[in-house]
Amino acid sequence: MSTPAELRYSKEHEWVKVEGSNARIGITHFAQAELGDIVFVELPQVGDELKKDQPFGSVESVKTVSELYAPISGKVVEVNSELEDSPEFVNESPYEQAWMVVIEAPSETDINDLMTADQYKEMTNE
């Protein structure tokens, strides 16, 4: 299972990629595998404020609907609108095509509170 080393991870199975003064967020390969085939993705709007550990959207699979939890706080500056028409990207490419939102100015403390790839692998292997 893919767990890119350059990303940080939450206990709720979201990943975060710091990109300068922004952070890109999506769900992990582990999460999409557990959910099964994704058929619908609901995301916030540009300008919305995400609060760490609070729901910010949902993914619907053939099995269930799961909430997405913000791994960090910040203002949404970009939303991956391609997921509206192509929710299967979450299964096919969770780290590239299926990023969900970009937020601005993530807190360094929020980022440091997230797990490294090794810590996340350890958690998901338990």
DSSP file with accessible surface (Angstrom, degrees, kcal/mol):
  #  RESIDUE AA STRUCTURE BP1 BP2  ACC     N-H-->O    O-->H-N    N-H-->O    O-->H-N    TCO  KAPPA ALPHA  PHI   PSI    X-CA   Y-CA   Z-CA
    1    1 A M              0   0  142      0, 0.0     2,-0.3     0, 0.0    29,-0.0   0.000 360.0 360.0 360.0 137.5    0.0    0.0    0.0
    2    2 A S        +     0   0   59      1,-0.0    27,-0.5     2,-0.0    28,-0.3  -0.517 360.0 164.4 -79.2 129.2    1.3    3.4   -1.0
    3    3 A T        -     0   0   22     -2,-0.3   118,-0.1    26,-0.1    -1,-0.0  -0.704  30.2-143.1-141.1  84.0    2.3    5.9    1.8
    4    4 A P    >   -     0   0   23      0, 0.0     3,-1.2     0, 0.0   113,-0.0  -0.239   6.1-140.9 -55.6 132.9    4.4    8.7    0.3
    5    5 A A  T 3  S+     0   0   83      1,-0.2   112,-0.4   112,-0.1   113,-0.1   0.762  95.4  62.6 -67.1 -26.8    7.2    9.7    2.7
    6    6 A E  T 3  S+     0   0  134    110,-0.1    12,-0.4   111,-0.1    -1,-0.2   0.580  93.0  80.2 -80.0  -7.0    6.9   13.5    1.9
    7    7 A L  S <  S-     0   0    6     -3,-1.2   110,-0.4    10,-0.1     2,-0.3  -0.545  70.8-136.2 -95.6 163.6    3.3   13.7    3.2
    8    8 A R  E     -A   16   0A  63      8,-2.3     8,-2.4    -2,-0.2     2,-0.3  -0.859  22.6-148.0-114.1 156.6    1.9   14.0    6.7
    9    9 A Y  E     -AB  15 115A   0    106,-2.5   106,-3.2    -2,-0.3     2,-0.2  -0.933   5.6-144.0-134.3 148.0   -1.1   11.9    7.9
   10   10 A S    >   -     0   0    9      4,-2.4     3,-1.8    -2,-0.3   104,-0.1  -0.684  30.9-115.2-104.2 162.5   -4.0   12.1   10.3
   11   11 A K  T 3  S+     0   0  159      1,-0.3    -1,-0.1    -2,-0.2   103,-0.0   0.726 117.3  61.7 -65.2 -20.7   -5.6    9.4   12.5
   12   12 A E  T 3  S-     0   0  102     57,-0.1    -1,-0.3     2,-0.1    57,-0.2   0.284 122.9-105.2 -90.0   8.9   -8.7    9.9   10.3
   13   13 A H  S <  S+     0   0   45     -3,-1.8    15,-2.6     1,-0.3     2,-0.3   0.769  74.6 135.1  75.1  31.0   -6.8    8.8    7.2
   14   14 A E  E     - C   0  27A   5     13,-0.2    -4,-2.4    55,-0.1     2,-0.3  -0.809  42.0-144.9-100.9 151.9   -6.3   12.2    5.5
   15   15 A W  E     -AC   9  26A   1     11,-2.6    11,-1.7    -2,-0.3     2,-0.4  -0.834   6.7-156.8-113.2 156.1   -3.0   13.2    4.0
   16   16 A V  E     -AC   8  25A   1     -8,-2.4    -8,-2.3    -2,-0.3     2,-0.5  -0.999   4.4-167.7-133.7 131.0   -1.4   16.7    3.9
   17   17 A K  E     - C   0  24A  81      7,-2.7     7,-2.7    -2,-0.4     2,-0.4  -0.971  18.3-141.6-119.0 114.6    1.2   17.9    1.5
   18   18 A V  E     - C   0  23A  73     -2,-0.5     2,-0.4   -12,-0.4     5,-0.2  -0.631  19.9-178.4 -76.8 128.6    2.8   21.3    2.4
   19   19 A E  E >   - C   0  22A  60      3,-3.2     3,-1.8    -2,-0.4     2,-0.4  -0.795  57.7 -70.2-130.1  85.3    3.4   23.4   -0.7
   20   20 A G  T 3  S-     0   0   74     -2,-0.4    -1,-0.1     1,-0.3     0, 0.0  -0.490 118.5  -9.0  66.1-119.2    5.1   26.6    0.3
   21   21 A S  T 3  S+     0   0   90     -2,-0.4    84,-2.9    -3,-0.1    -1,-0.3   0.330 131.0  67.2 -94.2   9.0    2.5   28.7    2.2
   22   22 A N  E <   -CD  19 104A  47     -3,-1.8    -3,-3.2    82,-0.2     2,-0.4  -0.777  66.2-145.5-120.8 169.0   -0.4   26.3    1.3
   23   23 A A  E     -CD  18 103A   0     80,-2.4    80,-2.7    -2,-0.3     2,-0.4  -0.996   7.7-148.1-138.4 131.3   -1.3   22.7    2.1
   24   24 A R  E     -CD  17 102A  45     -7,-2.7    -7,-2.7    -2,-0.4     2,-0.4  -0.805  19.0-161.7 -97.0 138.8   -3.0   20.2   -0.2
   25   25 A I  E     +CD  16 101A   0     76,-2.8    75,-3.6    -2,-0.4    76,-1.3  -0.954  21.5 140.9-128.1 141.8   -5.3   17.6    1.5
   26   26 A G  E     -C   15   0A   0    -11,-1.7   -11,-2.6    -2,-0.4     2,-0.3  -0.871  48.1 -84.2-155.2-172.7   -6.8   14.3    0.4
   27   27 A I  E     -C   14   0A   6     71,-0.4   -13,-0.2   -13,-0.3   -14,-0.1  -0.796  47.3-106.5-106.1 154.2   -7.6   10.8    1.7
   28   28 A T     >  -     0   0    0    -15,-2.6     4,-2.3    -2,-0.3     5,-0.2  -0.212  21.0-113.5 -77.4 163.7   -5.0    8.0    1.9
   29   29 A H  H  > S+     0   0   55    -27,-0.5     4,-2.2     1,-0.2     5,-0.2   0.899 119.5  55.1 -58.1 -42.6   -4.6    4.9   -0.1
   30   30 A F  H  > S+     0   0   41    -28,-0.3     4,-2.1     1,-0.2    -1,-0.2   0.933 107.9  48.6 -57.4 -47.0   -5.6    2.9    3.0
   31   31 A A  H  > S+     0   0   13    -18,-0.2     4,-2.2     1,-0.2    -2,-0.2   0.931 111.3  47.7 -62.9 -46.6   -8.8    4.8    3.4
   32   32 A Q  H  X S+     0   0   18     -4,-2.3     4,-1.9     1,-0.2    -1,-0.2   0.888 111.1  52.3 -65.4 -34.6  -10.0    4.5   -0.2
   33   33 A A  H  < S+     0   0   43     -4,-2.2    -1,-0.2    -5,-0.2    -2,-0.2   0.904 110.7  47.7 -66.3 -39.4   -9.2    0.7   -0.1
   34   34 A E  H  < S+     0   0  121     -4,-2.1    -2,-0.2     1,-0.2    -1,-0.2   0.864 113.6  48.1 -67.2 -37.3  -11.3    0.3    3.1
   35   35 A L  H  < S-     0   0   20     -4,-2.2    28,-0.6     1,-0.2    29,-0.3   0.813  97.3-151.0 -74.7 -32.7  -14.2    2.3    1.6
   36   36 A G     <  +     0   0   17     -4,-1.9     2,-0.3    -5,-0.2    -1,-0.2  -0.547  56.8   6.7  89.3-160.1  -14.3    0.5   -1.8
   37   37 A D  S    S-     0   0  110     -2,-0.2    25,-1.6     1,-0.1     2,-0.4  -0.398  73.3-139.6 -65.4 118.4  -15.5    2.1   -5.0
   38   38 A I  E     +G   61   0B   6     -2,-0.3    23,-0.3    23,-0.2    53,-0.1  -0.644  27.7 170.5 -81.0 129.2  -16.1    5.9   -4.5
   39   39 A V  E     +     0   0B  71     21,-3.2     2,-0.3    -2,-0.4    22,-0.2   0.548  63.1  20.9-115.2 -14.2  -19.3    7.1   -6.3
   40   40 A F  E     -G   60   0B  98     20,-1.6    20,-3.2    47,-0.2     2,-0.4  -0.973  55.2-164.6-158.0 141.1  -19.7   10.6   -4.9
   41   41 A V  E     -G   59   0B   6     -2,-0.3     2,-0.5    42,-0.2    18,-0.2  -0.998   4.9-164.0-129.6 128.9  -17.5   13.3   -3.2
   42   42 A E  E     +G   58   0B 105     16,-3.1    16,-2.0    -2,-0.4    14,-0.1  -0.972  17.9 176.6-113.6 123.7  -18.9   16.4   -1.4
   43   43 A L        -     0   0   29     -2,-0.5    14,-0.2    14,-0.2    36,-0.1  -0.841  29.1-102.6-124.8 161.7  -16.3   19.1   -0.7
   44   44 A P        -     0   0   15      0, 0.0     2,-0.3     0, 0.0    -1,-0.1  -0.114  41.2-101.9 -72.0 178.3  -16.4   22.6    0.8
   45   45 A Q    >   -     0   0  133      1,-0.1     3,-2.2    34,-0.0    31,-0.2  -0.680  41.0 -88.1 -99.1 155.7  -16.4   25.9   -1.2
   46   46 A V  T 3  S+     0   0   93     -2,-0.3    31,-0.2     1,-0.3     3,-0.1  -0.393 118.4  33.4 -57.8 134.4  -13.5   28.2   -1.8
   47   47 A G  T 3  S+     0   0   36     29,-2.9    -1,-0.3     1,-0.4    30,-0.1   0.130  87.3 128.6 100.3 -19.0  -13.4   30.7    1.1
   48   48 A D    <   -     0   0   69     -3,-2.2    28,-3.2    27,-0.1     2,-0.5  -0.371  57.7-127.1 -67.0 149.5  -14.7   28.2    3.7
   49   49 A E  E     -E   75   0A 112     26,-0.2     2,-0.4    -3,-0.1    26,-0.2  -0.874  17.1-150.3 -99.7 124.5  -12.7   27.8    6.9
   50   50 A L  E     -E   74   0A   6     24,-3.6    24,-2.1    -2,-0.5     2,-0.5  -0.788   6.2-153.2 -91.5 138.8  -11.7   24.3    7.9
   51   51 A K    >   -     0   0  123     -2,-0.4     3,-2.4    22,-0.2    19,-0.4  -0.961  31.3-100.4-113.1 127.9  -11.3   23.6   11.6
   52   52 A K  T 3  S+     0   0   53     -2,-0.5    21,-0.1     1,-0.3    20,-0.1  -0.143 105.3   7.6 -48.3 133.2   -8.9   20.9   12.7
   53   53 A D  T 3  S+     0   0   99     17,-3.6    -1,-0.3     1,-0.2    20,-0.0   0.485 104.3 115.8  70.7   7.8  -10.6   17.6   13.5
   54   54 A Q  S <  S-     0   0  106     -3,-2.4    16,-2.6    16,-0.2    -1,-0.2  -0.804  75.7 -96.5-104.8 149.2  -14.0   18.9   12.3
   55   55 A P  E     + H   0  69B  58      0, 0.0    14,-0.3     0, 0.0    -4,-0.2  -0.316  40.2 170.9 -61.7 141.4  -15.9   17.5    9.3
   56   56 A F  E     -     0   0B  19     12,-2.5     2,-0.3     1,-0.4    13,-0.1   0.351  62.7 -30.9-130.1   0.7  -15.4   19.3    6.0
   57   57 A G  E     - H   0  68B   9     11,-0.9    11,-2.9   -14,-0.2    -1,-0.4  -0.973  61.0-113.7 171.7-167.8  -17.1   17.1    3.4
   58   58 A S  E     -GH  42  67B  13    -16,-2.0   -16,-3.1    -2,-0.3     2,-0.4  -0.985   4.1-143.6-153.0 160.2  -17.9   13.4    2.7
   59   59 A V  E     -GH  41  66B   2      7,-2.6     7,-3.0    -2,-0.3     2,-0.5  -0.989  15.8-154.1-125.2 137.0  -17.1   10.6    0.4
   60   60 A E  E     +GH  40  65B  82    -20,-3.2   -21,-3.2    -2,-0.4   -20,-1.6  -0.952  15.2 178.7-113.6 128.7  -19.8    8.0   -0.6
   61   61 A S  E     -G   38   0B   6      3,-3.4   -23,-0.2    -2,-0.5   -25,-0.1  -0.660  48.9 -96.6-115.3 177.0  -18.9    4.6   -1.7
   62   62 A V  S    S+     0   0  105    -25,-1.6   -26,-0.1    -2,-0.2   -24,-0.1   0.766 126.1  43.0 -65.4 -19.1  -21.0    1.6   -2.7
   63   63 A K  S    S-     0   0  142    -28,-0.6     2,-0.3     1,-0.2    -1,-0.2   0.833 124.3 -27.2 -91.6 -40.4  -20.6    0.4    0.9
   64   64 A T        -     0   0   70    -29,-0.3    -3,-3.4     2,-0.0     2,-0.5  -0.964  53.9-101.1-164.1 172.3  -21.1    3.6    3.0
   65   65 A V  E     -H   60   0B  85     -2,-0.3     2,-0.4    -5,-0.2    -5,-0.2  -0.971  37.7-169.7-112.1 129.8  -20.9    7.4    3.4
   66   66 A S  E     -H   59   0B  36     -7,-3.0    -7,-2.6    -2,-0.5     2,-0.1  -0.974  18.0-126.9-123.5 137.4  -17.9    8.6    5.4
   67   67 A E  E     -H   58   0B 103     -2,-0.4     2,-0.5    -9,-0.2    -9,-0.3  -0.466  18.7-132.2 -75.9 149.6  -17.2   12.1    6.7
   68   68 A L  E     -H   57   0B   2    -11,-2.9   -12,-2.5    -2,-0.1   -11,-0.9  -0.894  20.0-152.8 -99.2 132.4  -13.9   13.8    5.8
   69   69 A Y  E     -H   55   0B  70     -2,-0.5   -57,-0.1   -14,-0.3   -17,-0.1  -0.923  20.0-115.9-111.9 131.6  -12.2   15.4    8.9
   70   70 A A        -     0   0    0    -16,-2.6   -17,-3.6    -2,-0.5   -16,-0.2  -0.468  18.8-162.0 -65.0 121.1   -9.9   18.4    8.5
   71   71 A P  S    S+     0   0    2      0, 0.0     2,-0.3     0, 0.0    -1,-0.2   0.724  77.7  14.0 -76.2 -19.2   -6.4   17.3    9.5
   72   72 A I  S    S-     0   0    0    -21,-0.1     2,-0.3   -20,-0.1   -19,-0.1  -0.936  83.8-106.8-146.7 164.2   -5.4   21.0   10.0
   73   73 A S        +     0   0   40     -2,-0.3    34,-0.5   -22,-0.1     2,-0.2  -0.677  55.6 106.5 -94.6 152.4   -7.2   24.3   10.2
   74   74 A G  E     -E   50   0A  11    -24,-2.1   -24,-3.6    -2,-0.3     2,-0.4  -0.866  64.1 -70.5 159.4 170.7   -7.2   27.0    7.4
   75   75 A K  E     -EF  49 104A  84     29,-0.6    29,-2.1    -2,-0.2     2,-0.4  -0.732  46.9-119.4 -90.0 131.9   -9.1   28.8    4.7
   76   76 A V  E     + F   0 103A   1    -28,-3.2   -29,-2.9    -2,-0.4    27,-0.3  -0.545  37.2 167.4 -71.6 124.1   -9.9   26.9    1.5
   77   77 A V  E     +     0   0A  50     25,-3.0     2,-0.3    -2,-0.4    26,-0.2   0.520  66.7  22.6-113.2 -12.1   -8.3   28.5   -1.5
   78   78 A E  E     - F   0 102A  86     24,-1.5    24,-2.5   -33,-0.1     2,-0.4  -0.982  59.7-163.5-155.9 142.2   -8.8   25.7   -4.1
   79   79 A V  E     - F   0 101A  34     -2,-0.3     2,-1.7    22,-0.2    22,-0.2  -0.988  29.1-121.7-127.3 138.8  -11.2   22.8   -4.5
   80   80 A N    >   +     0   0    7     20,-2.5     3,-1.5    -2,-0.4     4,-0.2  -0.590  33.3 176.6 -81.0  87.3  -10.7   19.8   -6.8
   81   81 A S  T >>  +     0   0   77     -2,-1.7     3,-1.5     1,-0.3     4,-0.6   0.695  67.8  78.2 -69.1 -16.4  -13.9   20.2   -8.8
   82   82 A E  H 3> S+     0   0  107      1,-0.3     4,-2.0     2,-0.2     3,-0.5   0.798  81.6  68.4 -61.0 -26.2  -12.9   17.3  -11.1
   83   83 A L  H <4 S+     0   0    1     -3,-1.5    -1,-0.3     1,-0.2   -42,-0.2   0.747  86.8  67.1 -68.7 -20.7  -14.0   14.9   -8.3
   84   84 A E  H <4 S+     0   0  138     -3,-1.5    -1,-0.2    -4,-0.2    -2,-0.2   0.931 115.8  25.8 -61.4 -45.8  -17.6   15.9   -8.9
   85   85 A D  H  < S+     0   0  138     -4,-0.6    -2,-0.2    -3,-0.5    -1,-0.2   0.666 134.1  36.2 -90.9 -20.7  -17.6   14.3  -12.3
   86   86 A S    ><  +     0   0   29     -4,-2.0     3,-2.0    -5,-0.2     4,-0.2  -0.471  57.7 155.8-133.9  63.3  -14.8   11.7  -11.6
   87   87 A P  T >   +     0   0   14      0, 0.0     3,-1.9     0, 0.0     4,-0.4   0.767  67.8  77.9 -62.8 -19.2  -15.1   10.5   -8.0
   88   88 A E  T >> S+     0   0   76      1,-0.3     4,-2.5     2,-0.2     3,-0.8   0.711  73.1  79.7 -63.7 -17.2  -13.3    7.3   -9.1
   89   89 A F  H <> S+     0   0   26     -3,-2.0     4,-3.2     1,-0.2     9,-0.3   0.832  82.4  65.0 -56.6 -31.4  -10.0    9.3   -9.0
   90   90 A V  H <4 S+     0   0    0     -3,-1.9    -1,-0.2    -4,-0.2    -2,-0.2   0.906 110.5  35.7 -60.0 -39.7  -10.1    8.7   -5.3
   91   91 A N  H <4 S+     0   0   30     -3,-0.8    -2,-0.2    -4,-0.4    -1,-0.2   0.878 123.3  43.4 -78.0 -38.8   -9.6    5.0   -5.9
   92   92 A E  H  < S+     0   0  126     -4,-2.5    -2,-0.2     1,-0.2    -3,-0.2   0.816 134.2   6.8 -78.9 -33.7   -7.4    5.3   -8.9
   93   93 A S    ><> +     0   0   12     -4,-3.2     5,-2.3    -5,-0.2     3,-0.6  -0.432  63.0 167.2-152.6  66.1   -5.0    8.1   -7.8
   94   94 A P  T 3 5S+     0   0    8      0, 0.0   -67,-0.2     0, 0.0    -1,-0.1   0.768  83.3  38.7 -62.4 -24.2   -5.5    9.1   -4.1
   95   95 A Y  T 3 5S+     0   0   24    -69,-0.1    -5,-0.1     4,-0.1   -67,-0.0   0.603 127.5  25.8-101.9 -13.4   -2.3   11.1   -3.9
   96   96 A E  T X 5S+     0   0  130     -3,-0.6     3,-0.8    -7,-0.2    -3,-0.1   0.731 130.7  18.0-112.0 -75.5   -2.2   12.8   -7.3
   97   97 A Q  T 3 5S+     0   0   85      1,-0.2    -7,-0.1    -8,-0.2    -8,-0.1   0.751 119.4  60.3 -73.7 -25.0   -5.5   13.3   -9.1
   98   98 A A  T 3 < +     0   0    1     -5,-2.3   -71,-0.4    -9,-0.3    -1,-0.2   0.131  63.1 137.4-100.2  22.5   -7.8   12.9   -6.0
   99   99 A W    <   -     0   0   37     -3,-0.8   -73,-0.3   -73,-0.1   -16,-0.2  -0.328  38.1-159.6 -57.0 151.5   -6.5   15.8   -3.8
  100  100 A M        -     0   0    1    -75,-3.6   -20,-2.5     1,-0.4     2,-0.3   0.853  53.6  -3.2-107.3 -50.5   -9.6   17.4   -2.4
  101  101 A V  E     -DF  25  79A   0    -76,-1.3   -76,-2.8   -22,-0.2     2,-0.4  -0.965  49.2-143.0-142.4 160.0   -8.8   20.9   -1.1
  102  102 A V  E     -DF  24  78A   1    -24,-2.5   -25,-3.0    -2,-0.3   -24,-1.5  -0.990  21.2-166.4-120.3 132.0   -5.9   23.4   -0.8
  103  103 A I  E     -DF  23  76A   0    -80,-2.7   -80,-2.4    -2,-0.4     2,-0.3  -0.876  16.1-122.7-116.5 154.7   -5.8   25.6    2.3
  104  104 A E  E    S+DF  22  75A  84    -29,-2.1   -29,-0.6    -2,-0.3   -82,-0.2  -0.662  77.7   2.9 -97.0 151.6   -3.7   28.7    2.9
  105  105 A A  S    S-     0   0   75    -84,-2.9    -1,-0.2    -2,-0.3   -83,-0.2   0.876  74.3-160.2  48.5  58.9   -1.2   29.4    5.7
  106  106 A P        -     0   0   24      0, 0.0     2,-0.3     0, 0.0    -1,-0.1  -0.393  25.8-104.1 -66.4 147.0   -1.4   26.1    7.6
  107  107 A S     >  -     0   0   48    -34,-0.5     4,-2.2     1,-0.1     5,-0.2  -0.534  17.1-140.0 -70.9 132.0   -0.2   26.3   11.2
  108  108 A E  H  > S+     0   0  151     -2,-0.3     4,-2.8     1,-0.2     5,-0.2   0.882 105.7  55.4 -60.2 -34.9    3.2   24.7   11.7
  109  109 A T  H  > S+     0   0   89      2,-0.2     4,-1.6     1,-0.2    -1,-0.2   0.930 106.1  50.3 -63.7 -44.5    1.9   23.3   14.9
  110  110 A D  H  > S+     0   0   20      2,-0.2     4,-0.5     1,-0.2    -1,-0.2   0.922 112.6  47.2 -58.6 -44.9   -1.0   21.6   13.1
  111  111 A I  H >< S+     0   0   20     -4,-2.2     3,-1.5     1,-0.2    -2,-0.2   0.942 111.1  50.4 -62.8 -46.1    1.5   20.1   10.6
  112  112 A N  H 3< S+     0   0   92     -4,-2.8    -1,-0.2     1,-0.3    -2,-0.2   0.754 102.7  61.8 -66.6 -23.2    3.9   18.9   13.3
  113  113 A D  H 3< S+     0   0   99     -4,-1.6    -1,-0.3    -5,-0.2    -2,-0.2   0.647  89.8  90.5 -75.2 -15.9    1.0   17.2   15.1
  114  114 A L  S << S-     0   0   13     -3,-1.5  -104,-0.2    -4,-0.5     2,-0.2  -0.383  85.2-100.7 -79.7 161.5    0.4   15.0   12.2
  115  115 A M  B     -B    9   0A  25   -106,-3.2  -106,-2.5    -2,-0.1    -1,-0.1  -0.494  27.4-124.4 -80.1 149.8    2.0   11.6   11.7
  116  116 A T     >  -     0   0   49   -108,-0.2     4,-2.7    -2,-0.2     5,-0.2  -0.344  38.0 -97.7 -76.4 170.5    5.0   10.8    9.5
  117  117 A A  H  > S+     0   0    6   -112,-0.4     4,-2.8  -110,-0.4     5,-0.2   0.917 126.3  50.7 -58.4 -42.4    4.6    8.1    6.8
  118  118 A D  H  > S+     0   0  115      1,-0.2     4,-2.2     2,-0.2    -1,-0.2   0.917 110.8  47.9 -64.3 -41.5    6.3    5.6    9.1
  119  119 A Q  H  > S+     0   0   98      2,-0.2     4,-2.2     1,-0.2    -1,-0.2   0.908 112.7  49.2 -65.1 -39.6    4.0    6.5   12.1
  120  120 A Y  H  X S+     0   0    1     -4,-2.7     4,-2.6     2,-0.2     5,-0.2   0.933 109.8  50.8 -66.2 -43.3    1.0    6.2    9.8
  121  121 A K  H  X S+     0   0   85     -4,-2.8     4,-1.4     1,-0.2    -1,-0.2   0.912 109.8  51.3 -59.2 -42.2    2.1    2.8    8.4
  122  122 A E  H  X S+     0   0  134     -4,-2.2     4,-0.6     1,-0.2     3,-0.3   0.923 110.6  48.5 -60.7 -43.9    2.6    1.6   12.0
  123  123 A M  H >< S+     0   0   49     -4,-2.2     3,-0.9     1,-0.2    -2,-0.2   0.913 112.8  46.6 -63.4 -43.7   -0.9    2.7   12.9
  124  124 A T  H 3< S+     0   0   28     -4,-2.6    -1,-0.2     1,-0.2    -2,-0.2   0.684 106.9  58.5 -77.6 -14.9   -2.6    1.0    9.9
  125  125 A N  H 3<        0   0  132     -4,-1.4    -1,-0.2    -3,-0.3    -2,-0.2   0.576 360.0 360.0 -85.3 -11.0   -0.6   -2.2   10.4
  126  126 A E    <<        0   0  184     -3,-0.9    -3,-0.0    -4,-0.6    -4,-0.0  -0.328 360.0 360.0 -72.3 360.0   -2.1   -2.7   13.9
